[in-house]
C-alpha cells in the first residue's frame, strides 16, 4: 500500500512539475519565441485519455488547454511520443489482451482496469487501443515522433550516454535506461 501511495504521489509531483513548467508565462504574448516539442510518456498519454482516472485526466487536460492557448497565433508547442513509448503502450495492450483471454490475472492497476472493463474478448481490447491512438492523433494532435535515429552524429552532443557521473553506476541497467530516456 505504501508503494502504491508513493507511486501516486510521484505521478502527481511529475504532473505538477510539467504543469508548472508549461504554465510559466505561456499565456503571455511573445513569451514563446522558439518552437518546442514536448515528448509525453505512456502515463501522461493515459492520463489525457482518462485511463488513470478523473484527477489525472483533469491535470493532463489543463496542460493541454495551456498548450492550445500558446498555439493560438503560431504553433509553438508540438506534442509527440517516442517509438519506445509506442512499444510500451502496445505491450500494455497486449497484456490487457492476455487478461481478457484469461492467460493472466488482473493486478491492481487503474489503467489496466479501465482498458479491460467491458471487454469480452481480445478484439474489444484491439478496438480500445485503436480508439486510444485515434484520439491521440485526431483529438489532441499527438503523433509518434518521426525521428527514428536519436544517436546519429548530429544528435551526439544532445545525448547523455557515455558521460561519467560521479558516484553513480551508469552501467546499472535501470540507470542506463533512465539516462536514455532523459537524452
Z-matrix of the N, CA and C atoms (Angstrom, degrees):
N
C 1 1.451
C 2 1.529 1 110.11
N 3 1.341 2 118.21 1 -41.24
C 4 1.461 3 120.47 2 178.19
C 5 1.520 4 111.13 3 -63.11
N 6 1.353 5 117.00 4 -37.92
C 7 1.465 6 120.25 5 178.26
C 8 1.518 7 110.78 6 -62.58
N 9 1.324 8 117.00 7 -43.09
C 10 1.466 9 121.13 8 179.48
C 11 1.525 10 110.71 9 -65.28
N 12 1.319 11 116.52 10 -40.78
C 13 1.462 12 121.04 11 177.68
C 14 1.524 13 110.58 12 -63.52
N 15 1.317 14 116.90 13 -44.36
C 16 1.468 15 120.96 14 177.76
C 17 1.521 16 111.22 15 -62.45
N 18 1.337 17 116.11 16 -39.59
C 19 1.455 18 119.97 17 178.79
C 20 1.535 19 110.26 18 -63.19
N 21 1.321 20 116.83 19 -43.31
C 22 1.469 21 120.72 20 179.23
C 23 1.522 22 110.93 21 -64.01
N 24 1.334 23 116.48 22 -43.08
C 25 1.469 24 119.95 23 179.01
C 26 1.524 25 110.77 24 -64.15
N 27 1.327 26 117.40 25 -39.35
C 28 1.463 27 121.60 26 177.56
C 29 1.529 28 110.30 27 -62.72
N 30 1.323 29 117.28 28 -42.72
C 31 1.460 30 120.79 29 178.61
C 32 1.523 31 111.30 30 -62.99
N 33 1.313 32 116.07 31 -41.66
C 34 1.465 33 120.37 32 178.21
C 35 1.520 34 110.11 33 -64.28
N 36 1.331 35 116.82 34 -43.38
C 37 1.461 36 121.01 35 179.13
C 38 1.524 37 110.79 36 -60.95
N 39 1.334 38 116.94 37 -46.26
C 40 1.459 39 120.60 38 179.59
C 41 1.520 40 110.68 39 -61.42
N 42 1.325 41 116.00 40 -41.93
C 43 1.462 42 119.93 41 178.41
C 44 1.510 43 112.16 42 -64.26
N 45 1.322 44 116.86 43 -40.01
C 46 1.470 45 120.82 44 179.22
C 47 1.526 46 110.89 45 -66.65
N 48 1.328 47 117.20 46 -39.43
C 49 1.460 48 120.44 47 178.25
C 50 1.521 49 109.87 48 -63.38
N 51 1.324 50 116.73 49 -46.16
C 52 1.455 51 121.02 50 179.14
C 53 1.523 52 110.47 51 -62.76
N 54 1.325 53 115.98 52 -46.41
C 55 1.461 54 120.97 53 -179.90
C 56 1.530 55 110.82 54 -60.62
N 57 1.328 56 117.29 55 -44.79
C 58 1.463 57 121.30 56 179.64
C 59 1.515 58 111.12 57 -63.34
N 60 1.332 59 116.25 58 -42.43
C 61 1.462 60 120.23 59 -179.67
C 62 1.507 61 112.51 60 -63.36
N 63 1.303 62 116.97 61 -40.19
C 64 1.458 63 120.32 62 -178.91
C 65 1.520 64 111.28 63 -76.69
N 66 1.323 65 116.95 64 -38.38
C 67 1.456 66 119.14 65 -175.12
C 68 1.525 67 112.79 66 -76.81
N 69 1.306 68 117.22 67 -14.74
C 70 1.455 69 120.73 68 -179.28
C 71 1.527 70 109.94 69 -63.94
N 72 1.298 71 117.40 70 100.65
C 73 1.467 72 125.43 71 175.82
C 74 1.519 73 113.97 72 62.22
N 75 1.300 74 119.49 73 16.22
C 76 1.457 75 119.88 74 -177.00
C 77 1.525 76 111.47 75 -69.66
N 78 1.314 77 116.52 76 -27.21
C 79 1.452 78 118.21 77 -177.35
C 80 1.525 79 113.28 78 -88.56
N 81 1.314 80 117.05 79 -3.52
C 82 1.456 81 119.73 80 177.11
C 83 1.515 82 109.41 81 -79.29
N 84 1.328 83 116.60 82 134.03
C 85 1.456 84 120.78 83 -179.70
C 86 1.519 85 109.33 84 -59.98
N 87 1.306 86 116.01 85 129.47
C 88 1.455 87 120.75 86 177.42
C 89 1.515 88 114.57 87 81.95
N 90 1.332 89 118.40 88 3.14
C 91 1.463 90 118.98 89 -178.36
C 92 1.527 91 111.29 90 -71.35
N 93 1.327 92 116.79 91 -30.45
C 94 1.466 93 120.53 92 174.53
C 95 1.515 94 107.99 93 -100.65
N 96 1.301 95 115.93 94 119.52
C 97 1.461 96 120.41 95 -178.46
C 98 1.520 97 111.91 96 -107.99
N 99 1.315 98 116.86 97 -24.24
C 100 1.456 99 121.77 98 179.89
C 101 1.523 100 109.31 99 -119.75
N 102 1.313 101 114.99 100 152.66
C 103 1.454 102 119.90 101 175.44
C 104 1.530 103 109.15 102 -72.43
N 105 1.331 104 116.06 103 141.36
C 106 1.458 105 120.42 104 176.10
C 107 1.533 106 109.26 105 -129.77
N 108 1.302 107 115.01 106 151.02
C 109 1.453 108 121.42 107 176.00
C 110 1.515 109 107.02 108 -116.84
N 111 1.322 110 115.69 109 124.52
C 112 1.463 111 120.87 110 175.77
C 113 1.524 112 107.95 111 -102.20
N 114 1.324 113 115.59 112 127.14
C 115 1.452 114 121.21 113 179.52
C 116 1.523 115 108.09 114 -99.65
N 117 1.316 116 115.41 115 121.85
C 118 1.462 117 121.70 116 -175.83
C 119 1.523 118 109.93 117 -100.33
N 120 1.327 119 115.20 118 140.92
C 121 1.461 120 118.85 119 177.25
C 122 1.526 121 109.63 120 -89.70
N 123 1.314 122 115.70 121 176.45
C 124 1.456 123 121.31 122 -176.06
C 125 1.528 124 112.31 123 -57.48
N 126 1.322 125 116.92 124 -42.66
C 127 1.461 126 119.47 125 -176.48
C 128 1.527 127 112.17 126 -64.08
N 129 1.328 128 117.22 127 -40.15
C 130 1.469 129 120.00 128 178.52
C 131 1.531 130 109.86 129 -66.91
N 132 1.320 131 117.11 130 -40.40
C 133 1.470 132 120.30 131 177.38
C 134 1.526 133 110.33 132 -63.39
N 135 1.341 134 116.93 133 -42.32
C 136 1.459 135 120.74 134 176.15
C 137 1.530 136 110.90 135 -64.60
N 138 1.335 137 116.53 136 -38.11
C 139 1.468 138 120.04 137 176.67
C 140 1.521 139 110.30 138 -59.20
N 141 1.310 140 116.52 139 -48.36
C 142 1.456 141 122.20 140 -177.27
C 143 1.524 142 111.05 141 -60.36
N 144 1.314 143 116.98 142 -40.26
C 145 1.460 144 121.85 143 -178.91
C 146 1.538 145 112.35 144 -78.09
N 147 1.328 146 116.59 145 -16.87
C 148 1.459 147 120.31 146 178.32
C 149 1.512 148 114.97 147 99.53
N 150 1.314 149 118.08 148 4.19
C 151 1.463 150 120.89 149 -179.17
C 152 1.524 151 112.87 150 -67.46
N 153 1.316 152 118.70 151 -24.99
C 154 1.471 153 120.99 152 -178.58
C 155 1.521 154 112.99 153 -98.29
N 156 1.316 155 117.65 154 13.76
C 157 1.453 156 121.38 155 176.38
C 158 1.521 157 112.80 156 103.78
N 159 1.320 158 114.52 157 167.80
C 160 1.462 159 122.00 158 -173.07
C 161 1.527 160 113.18 159 -67.95
N 162 1.324 161 117.60 160 -36.38
C 163 1.468 162 120.08 161 -177.97
C 164 1.522 163 110.29 162 -64.70
N 165 1.334 164 116.43 163 -48.28
C 166 1.457 165 119.95 164 -179.78
C 167 1.529 166 111.15 165 -67.50
N 168 1.329 167 116.71 166 -35.18
C 169 1.461 168 119.33 167 177.72
C 170 1.525 169 110.27 168 -64.61
N 171 1.302 170 116.42 169 -41.09
C 172 1.462 171 120.41 170 179.02
C 173 1.527 172 111.43 171 -60.82
N 174 1.332 173 117.10 172 -43.87
C 175 1.463 174 120.77 173 177.85
C 176 1.528 175 111.13 174 -63.25
N 177 1.324 176 116.20 175 -44.10
C 178 1.466 177 120.09 176 -179.66
C 179 1.530 178 111.07 177 -66.11
N 180 1.317 179 117.49 178 -38.89
C 181 1.465 180 120.38 179 178.00
C 182 1.527 181 111.46 180 -67.63
N 183 1.332 182 116.92 181 -35.11
C 184 1.473 183 119.86 182 174.67
C 185 1.529 184 110.00 183 -60.95
N 186 1.321 185 116.84 184 -44.37
C 187 1.458 186 121.06 185 177.57
C 188 1.526 187 110.07 186 -61.48
N 189 1.319 188 116.94 187 -44.40
C 190 1.462 189 121.20 188 -178.69
C 191 1.534 190 110.86 189 -63.06
N 192 1.318 191 117.01 190 -40.04
C 193 1.479 192 120.68 191 178.30
C 194 1.525 193 111.20 192 -64.13
N 195 1.317 194 116.82 193 -38.09
C 196 1.467 195 120.12 194 176.46
C 197 1.526 196 110.96 195 -63.73
N 198 1.303 197 115.74 196 -39.71
C 199 1.462 198 119.96 197 178.97
C 200 1.524 199 109.91 198 -66.58
N 201 1.321 200 117.35 199 -42.13
C 202 1.464 201 120.45 200 176.71
C 203 1.525 202 110.79 201 -59.99
N 204 1.318 203 115.53 202 -40.85
C 205 1.460 204 120.59 203 179.39
C 206 1.532 205 110.50 204 -63.08
N 207 1.314 206 116.87 205 -41.78
C 208 1.465 207 121.15 206 179.30
C 209 1.523 208 111.16 207 -67.39
N 210 1.319 209 117.22 208 -27.44
C 211 1.463 210 121.91 209 -176.61
C 212 1.524 211 113.59 210 -93.62
N 213 1.331 212 117.93 211 10.94
C 214 1.465 213 119.99 212 -176.21
C 215 1.522 214 112.73 213 -60.00
N 216 1.312 215 117.39 214 -48.39
C 217 1.466 216 120.25 215 -177.23
C 218 1.516 217 111.73 216 -89.61
N 219 1.295 218 117.23 217 -47.13
C 220 1.460 219 123.49 218 178.13
C 221 1.514 220 108.46 219 -134.19
N 222 1.324 221 115.43 220 149.22
C 223 1.468 222 118.14 221 179.72
C 224 1.522 223 108.60 222 -83.14
N 225 1.336 224 115.30 223 96.57
C 226 1.455 225 121.56 224 -179.71
C 227 1.525 226 112.36 225 -91.99
N 228 1.329 227 116.26 226 -33.40
C 229 1.467 228 120.61 227 -174.46
C 230 1.524 229 109.24 228 -114.03
N 231 1.315 230 115.61 229 124.88
C 232 1.458 231 122.49 230 176.72
C 233 1.519 232 107.36 231 -116.54
N 234 1.323 233 115.55 232 138.59
C 235 1.465 234 120.87 233 178.79
C 236 1.527 235 109.13 234 -106.12
N 237 1.323 236 115.35 235 133.36
C 238 1.453 237 122.18 236 -179.14
C 239 1.534 238 109.54 237 -142.09
N 240 1.314 239 115.49 238 169.12
C 241 1.456 240 121.33 239 169.12
C 242 1.524 241 107.49 240 -137.27
N 243 1.322 242 115.32 241 152.65
C 244 1.454 243 121.64 242 -176.85
C 245 1.525 244 111.38 243 -79.04
N 246 1.314 245 115.14 244 161.72
C 247 1.457 246 122.56 245 174.47
C 248 1.531 247 110.21 246 -56.77
N 249 1.347 248 116.92 247 -38.41
C 250 1.464 249 121.40 248 178.43
C 251 1.526 250 111.41 249 -63.95
N 252 1.326 251 116.27 250 -35.81
C 253 1.466 252 120.79 251 178.02
C 254 1.519 253 109.72 252 -67.34
N 255 1.321 254 117.66 253 -41.42
C 256 1.467 255 122.09 254 177.21
C 257 1.522 256 109.68 255 -59.43
N 258 1.333 257 116.64 256 -43.39
C 259 1.465 258 120.38 257 179.14
C 260 1.534 259 110.63 258 -64.45
N 261 1.333 260 116.64 259 -40.44
C 262 1.467 261 120.56 260 178.10
C 263 1.535 262 110.54 261 -62.04
N 264 1.320 263 117.17 262 -40.95
C 265 1.471 264 121.57 263 178.31
C 266 1.528 265 110.06 264 -66.53
N 267 1.336 266 116.52 265 -44.80
C 268 1.472 267 120.33 266 177.81
C 269 1.527 268 110.73 267 -57.99
N 270 1.331 269 116.81 268 -43.71
C 271 1.469 270 121.29 269 178.62
C 272 1.523 271 111.35 270 -63.34
N 273 1.334 272 116.81 271 -37.49
C 274 1.461 273 121.30 272 179.07
C 275 1.537 274 110.02 273 -63.56
N 276 1.323 275 115.55 274 -44.35
C 277 1.461 276 119.14 275 179.03
C 278 1.529 277 111.40 276 -69.07
N 279 1.334 278 118.04 277 -32.58
C 280 1.466 279 120.28 278 174.62
C 281 1.525 280 110.97 279 -62.78
N 282 1.331 281 115.52 280 -39.68
C 283 1.461 282 119.44 281 177.20
C 284 1.531 283 110.08 282 -65.43
N 285 1.332 284 116.55 283 -37.54
C 286 1.470 285 120.38 284 176.32
C 287 1.528 286 110.28 285 -61.81
N 288 1.336 287 117.10 286 -39.28
C 289 1.461 288 120.44 287 176.81
C 290 1.523 289 110.52 288 -62.26
N 291 1.341 290 116.50 289 -41.26
C 292 1.468 291 120.63 290 178.32
C 293 1.528 292 110.79 291 -62.72
N 294 1.316 293 117.32 292 -37.54
C 295 1.467 294 121.30 293 179.39
C 296 1.524 295 110.08 294 -67.61
N 297 1.333 296 116.18 295 -46.16
C 298 1.464 297 120.51 296 -178.84
C 299 1.530 298 111.07 297 -65.17
N 300 1.317 299 117.24 298 -36.15
C 301 1.471 300 120.09 299 -179.80
C 302 1.527 301 112.75 300 -81.89
N 303 1.345 302 117.29 301 -4.74
C 304 1.451 303 121.18 302 176.35
C 305 1.517 304 114.80 303 88.78
N 306 1.321 305 118.28 304 7.18
C 307 1.467 306 121.34 305 179.84
C 308 1.523 307 112.23 306 -77.04
N 309 1.327 308 116.49 307 -25.86
C 310 1.470 309 122.37 308 -177.53
C 311 1.518 310 108.15 309 -135.50
N 312 1.310 311 114.83 310 151.61
C 313 1.470 312 120.53 311 177.66
C 314 1.523 313 108.92 312 -92.72
N 315 1.320 314 115.59 313 139.81
C 316 1.463 315 121.25 314 178.86
C 317 1.520 316 109.87 315 -70.45
N 318 1.329 317 115.35 316 120.66
C 319 1.458 318 120.55 317 172.73
C 320 1.517 319 106.82 318 -94.10
N 321 1.299 320 116.41 319 160.01
C 322 1.468 321 120.70 320 -175.44
C 323 1.527 322 110.27 321 -63.52
N 324 1.313 323 115.99 322 106.65
C 325 1.450 324 123.71 323 177.80
C 326 1.526 325 106.41 324 -151.94
N 327 1.318 326 116.15 325 120.55
C 328 1.464 327 121.28 326 -174.38
C 329 1.527 328 111.13 327 -60.39
N 330 1.323 329 117.12 328 -47.53
C 331 1.464 330 120.36 329 -178.16
C 332 1.526 331 111.18 330 -64.73
N 333 1.324 332 116.82 331 -42.20
C 334 1.463 333 119.95 332 -179.60
C 335 1.521 334 110.61 333 -64.48
N 336 1.320 335 115.82 334 -39.52
C 337 1.466 336 119.34 335 178.04
C 338 1.531 337 109.97 336 -64.28
N 339 1.335 338 117.19 337 -41.26
C 340 1.466 339 120.97 338 179.13
C 341 1.527 340 111.12 339 -62.31
N 342 1.306 341 116.43 340 -37.82
C 343 1.466 342 120.34 341 -179.01
C 344 1.521 343 110.91 342 -73.39
N 345 1.316 344 117.71 343 -44.86
C 346 1.468 345 120.57 344 -173.35
C 347 1.532 346 113.52 345 -80.86
N 348 1.319 347 117.24 346 -21.34
C 349 1.469 348 119.38 347 -179.48
C 350 1.534 349 110.10 348 -62.35
N 351 1.312 350 114.98 349 127.63
C 352 1.457 351 120.88 350 179.24
C 353 1.516 352 114.17 351 86.18
N 354 1.325 353 117.28 352 -3.48
C 355 1.466 354 120.56 353 179.41
C 356 1.527 355 109.62 354 -88.72
N 357 1.331 356 115.41 355 129.49
C 358 1.462 357 120.35 356 179.69
C 359 1.522 358 112.26 357 -104.11
N 360 1.329 359 116.25 358 -23.41
C 361 1.463 360 120.54 359 174.62
C 362 1.528 361 108.90 360 -151.12
N 363 1.327 362 116.14 361 177.21
C 364 1.469 363 119.47 362 -172.87
C 365 1.528 364 112.76 363 -66.21
N 366 1.324 365 117.30 364 -23.71
C 367 1.470 366 118.11 365 178.21
C 368 1.531 367 111.10 366 -65.63
N 369 1.326 368 116.97 367 -30.42
C 370 1.472 369 120.26 368 176.39
C 371 1.527 370 110.44 369 -65.13
N 372 1.326 371 116.26 370 -38.54
C 373 1.467 372 120.91 371 177.32
C 374 1.526 373 109.58 372 -66.22
N 375 1.329 374 116.29 373 -41.89
C 376 1.466 375 121.04 374 178.79
C 377 1.525 376 110.83 375 -60.39
N 378 1.308 377 116.86 376 -40.15
C 379 1.474 378 121.00 377 177.99
C 380 1.525 379 109.96 378 -64.51
N 381 1.335 380 117.45 379 -42.54
C 382 1.472 381 120.22 380 178.59
C 383 1.524 382 111.18 381 -63.86
N 384 1.316 383 116.41 382 -39.13
C 385 1.472 384 120.39 383 177.76
C 386 1.526 385 110.11 384 -64.04
N 387 1.299 386 116.41 385 -44.36
C 388 1.463 387 121.15 386 178.72
C 389 1.527 388 110.71 387 -62.12
N 390 1.321 389 116.98 388 -43.98
C 391 1.473 390 121.62 389 177.64
C 392 1.528 391 110.80 390 -60.86
N 393 1.328 392 116.27 391 -40.32
C 394 1.458 393 121.65 392 180.00
C 395 1.533 394 110.55 393 -61.08
N 396 1.324 395 117.01 394 -53.14
C 397 1.465 396 119.75 395 -178.70
C 398 1.525 397 111.87 396 -67.26
N 399 1.316 398 117.31 397 -32.66
C 400 1.468 399 121.08 398 176.46
C 401 1.526 400 109.99 399 -63.52
N 402 1.324 401 116.53 400 -45.03
C 403 1.469 402 120.03 401 179.25
C 404 1.526 403 111.00 402 -64.82
N 405 1.321 404 117.10 403 -41.65
C 406 1.468 405 119.06 404 177.86
C 407 1.518 406 110.31 405 -56.12
N 408 1.315 407 116.51 406 -47.76
C 409 1.459 408 120.27 407 -175.07
C 410 1.528 409 112.77 408 -74.96
N 411 1.323 410 117.93 409 -49.69
C 412 1.463 411 120.28 410 -169.60
C 413 1.522 412 114.59 411 -94.33
N 414 1.301 413 117.65 412 -25.77
C 415 1.466 414 120.20 413 177.72
C 416 1.528 415 111.36 414 -90.10
N 417 1.341 416 115.76 415 -41.23
C 418 1.460 417 120.36 416 -174.57
C 419 1.534 418 113.87 417 -109.82
N 420 1.307 419 118.18 418 -10.40
C 421 1.463 420 120.94 419 179.81
C 422 1.524 421 113.88 420 69.21
N 423 1.322 422 116.22 421 27.78
C 424 1.469 423 121.28 422 -178.92
C 425 1.522 424 108.56 423 -100.42
N 426 1.323 425 114.89 424 121.95
C 427 1.460 426 121.15 425 -178.40
C 428 1.517 427 110.94 426 -121.91
N 429 1.339 428 114.73 427 161.69
C 430 1.460 429 119.29 428 171.44
C 431 1.525 430 107.53 429 -67.93
N 432 1.305 431 116.00 430 140.56
C 433 1.455 432 120.62 431 -179.92
C 434 1.528 433 109.57 432 -63.18
N 435 1.335 434 117.57 433 128.85
C 436 1.465 435 118.99 434 -179.60
C 437 1.527 436 113.09 435 -71.52
N 438 1.327 437 116.87 436 -20.97
C 439 1.473 438 121.29 437 178.64
C 440 1.524 439 109.12 438 -68.37
N 441 1.315 440 116.78 439 126.16
C 442 1.464 441 120.39 440 -179.42
C 443 1.522 442 112.39 441 -110.47
N 444 1.312 443 117.56 442 -23.26
C 445 1.458 444 120.64 443 -176.75
C 446 1.526 445 109.47 444 -108.64
N 447 1.322 446 116.07 445 99.53
C 448 1.462 447 120.88 446 -179.71
C 449 1.523 448 111.62 447 -94.39
N 450 1.320 449 116.45 448 3.45
C 451 1.451 450 119.95 449 -175.04
C 452 1.522 451 112.63 450 -121.98
N 453 1.330 452 117.09 451 18.73
C 454 1.455 453 120.65 452 174.78
C 455 1.524 454 110.43 453 -72.59
N 456 1.314 455 116.15 454 170.61
C 457 1.468 456 121.02 455 -177.94
C 458 1.519 457 112.50 456 -58.29
N 459 1.344 458 117.12 457 -36.79
C 460 1.465 459 119.11 458 -177.97
C 461 1.532 460 112.79 459 -69.50
N 462 1.330 461 118.56 460 -20.99
C 463 1.463 462 121.79 461 177.65
C 464 1.519 463 112.70 462 -101.04
N 465 1.306 464 118.26 463 -2.57
C 466 1.455 465 122.45 464 -172.67
C 467 1.528 466 112.93 465 -53.24
N 468 1.319 467 117.29 466 -44.20
C 469 1.468 468 120.00 467 -176.34
C 470 1.524 469 112.57 468 -71.02
N 471 1.337 470 117.83 469 -17.60
C 472 1.457 471 120.64 470 -179.43
C 473 1.528 472 112.92 471 -88.35
N 474 1.319 473 117.74 472 -9.47
C 475 1.459 474 121.45 473 -177.34
C 476 1.525 475 111.09 474 -94.20
N 477 1.320 476 115.11 475 144.33
C 478 1.461 477 121.39 476 -177.49
C 479 1.524 478 113.46 477 -94.61
N 480 1.325 479 117.02 478 -13.06
C 481 1.448 480 119.07 479 -179.63
C 482 1.520 481 109.89 480 -59.83
N 483 1.289 482 116.52 481 143.40
C 484 1.454 483 121.04 482 177.78
C 485 1.526 484 114.23 483 91.42
N 486 1.339 485 117.73 484 -9.02
C 487 1.461 486 117.95 485 178.42
C 488 1.525 487 109.11 486 -83.03
N 489 1.273 488 116.37 487 154.45
C 490 1.465 489 121.99 488 178.42
C 491 1.523 490 108.09 489 -95.86
N 492 1.305 491 116.48 490 124.88
C 493 1.456 492 122.03 491 177.17
C 494 1.516 493 107.83 492 -112.75
N 495 1.293 494 115.83 493 119.32
C 496 1.460 495 120.95 494 -175.94
C 497 1.529 496 110.71 495 -63.19
N 498 1.327 497 115.54 496 126.58
C 499 1.462 498 121.29 497 175.98
C 500 1.519 499 114.15 498 81.88
N 501 1.332 500 118.33 499 3.00
C 502 1.466 501 120.96 500 -178.80
C 503 1.521 502 108.91 501 -121.22
N 504 1.319 503 114.98 502 129.93
C 505 1.462 504 120.76 503 177.86
C 506 1.524 505 108.26 504 -82.83
N 507 1.332 506 116.52 505 92.95
C 508 1.461 507 121.06 506 -177.23
C 509 1.524 508 112.53 507 -71.42
N 510 1.331 509 117.77 508 -7.69
C 511 1.452 510 120.72 509 177.62
C 512 1.524 511 112.10 510 -89.48
N 513 1.345 512 117.66 511 -5.50
C 514 1.454 513 122.05 512 172.93
C 515 1.539 514 106.88 513 -65.08
N 516 1.342 515 118.37 514 126.10
C 517 1.472 516 120.47 515 -175.78
C 518 1.531 517 113.96 516 -54.42
N 519 1.321 518 117.86 517 -38.63
C 520 1.464 519 120.16 518 179.71
C 521 1.525 520 111.14 519 -66.26
N 522 1.319 521 116.16 520 -43.11
C 523 1.470 522 120.58 521 179.40
C 524 1.523 523 109.40 522 -68.72
N 525 1.317 524 116.35 523 -41.14
C 526 1.467 525 121.00 524 179.13
C 527 1.533 526 110.23 525 -59.42
N 528 1.334 527 116.53 526 -43.57
C 529 1.467 528 121.03 527 178.34
C 530 1.525 529 111.38 528 -64.53
N 531 1.327 530 117.24 529 -40.80
C 532 1.470 531 120.98 530 178.48
C 533 1.521 532 111.16 531 -62.94
N 534 1.325 533 116.15 532 -42.84
C 535 1.465 534 120.54 533 178.88
C 536 1.530 535 110.03 534 -62.87
N 537 1.328 536 115.95 535 -39.38
C 538 1.465 537 120.17 536 179.41
C 539 1.525 538 110.34 537 -62.43
N 540 1.335 539 117.52 538 -43.37
C 541 1.461 540 120.43 539 -179.95
C 542 1.522 541 111.55 540 -66.92
N 543 1.330 542 117.68 541 -36.65
C 544 1.461 543 120.51 542 177.54
C 545 1.517 544 110.18 543 -65.91
N 546 1.324 545 116.61 544 -39.80
C 547 1.471 546 120.53 545 178.69
C 548 1.512 547 109.94 546 -59.01
